[in-house]
Amino acid sequence: MKPNATDWHGVALAKLTHVMGERAGPELAVSVLRELGLEKLRSAEDLRRFASMLSSKGGFAAAVGGLLGVHAAMYEASAAAQHD
C-alpha cells in the first residue's frame, strides 16, 4: 500500500525499503531516527532532517535522501493548506 504524500514517516519508510530492501531499509530508518532523536517523522521539517542525514551517508542512502528532500519541498505547502 502506497502511503499518502503527507504521511512523512510512511513515505520515508516506503522509499527506503524499496531501494535498500525489506530488511536494510527499515533498519536504516530506525538508525537515522535514533540519530535525530525522533521516534517518527511527523512533519516536512522532520523529513528534511531525515533526508539530510541519509544524504550524508553516501551511496544509495544518499540517493534516497535526495528524493525525500524533494518530496518534502513538493508536499509541504499542500500539507500546510490541509491544516488551515
RADAGI-V902765 format. One record per residue. N is the residue number from 1. PSI is psi in whole degrees, -180 to 180 (999 if undefined). Layout:
N | PSI
N | PSI
This chain:
1 | 130
2 | 130
3 | 156
4 | 147
5 | -27
6 | 14
7 | 81
8 | -46
9 | -46
10 | -41
11 | -46
12 | -46
13 | -41
14 | -45
15 | -42
16 | -43
17 | -40
18 | -43
19 | -44
20 | -19
21 | 163
22 | -28
23 | -50
24 | -36
25 | -57
26 | -36
27 | -43
28 | -40
29 | -47
30 | -42
31 | -46
32 | -41
33 | -43
34 | -46
35 | -35
36 | -10
37 | 30
38 | 152
39 | -32
40 | 150
41 | 117
42 | -5
43 | 169
44 | -35
45 | -42
46 | -44
47 | -39
48 | -44
49 | -42
50 | -47
51 | -42
52 | -43
53 | -43
54 | -43
55 | -31
56 | -13
57 | -14
58 | 177
59 | -147
60 | -31
61 | -40
62 | -38
63 | -44
64 | -40
65 | -44
66 | -44
67 | -42
68 | -34
69 | -42
70 | -42
71 | -45
72 | -44
73 | -40
74 | -39
75 | -3
76 | -45
77 | -40
78 | -33
79 | -41
80 | -40
81 | -34
82 | -26
83 | -7
84 | 999
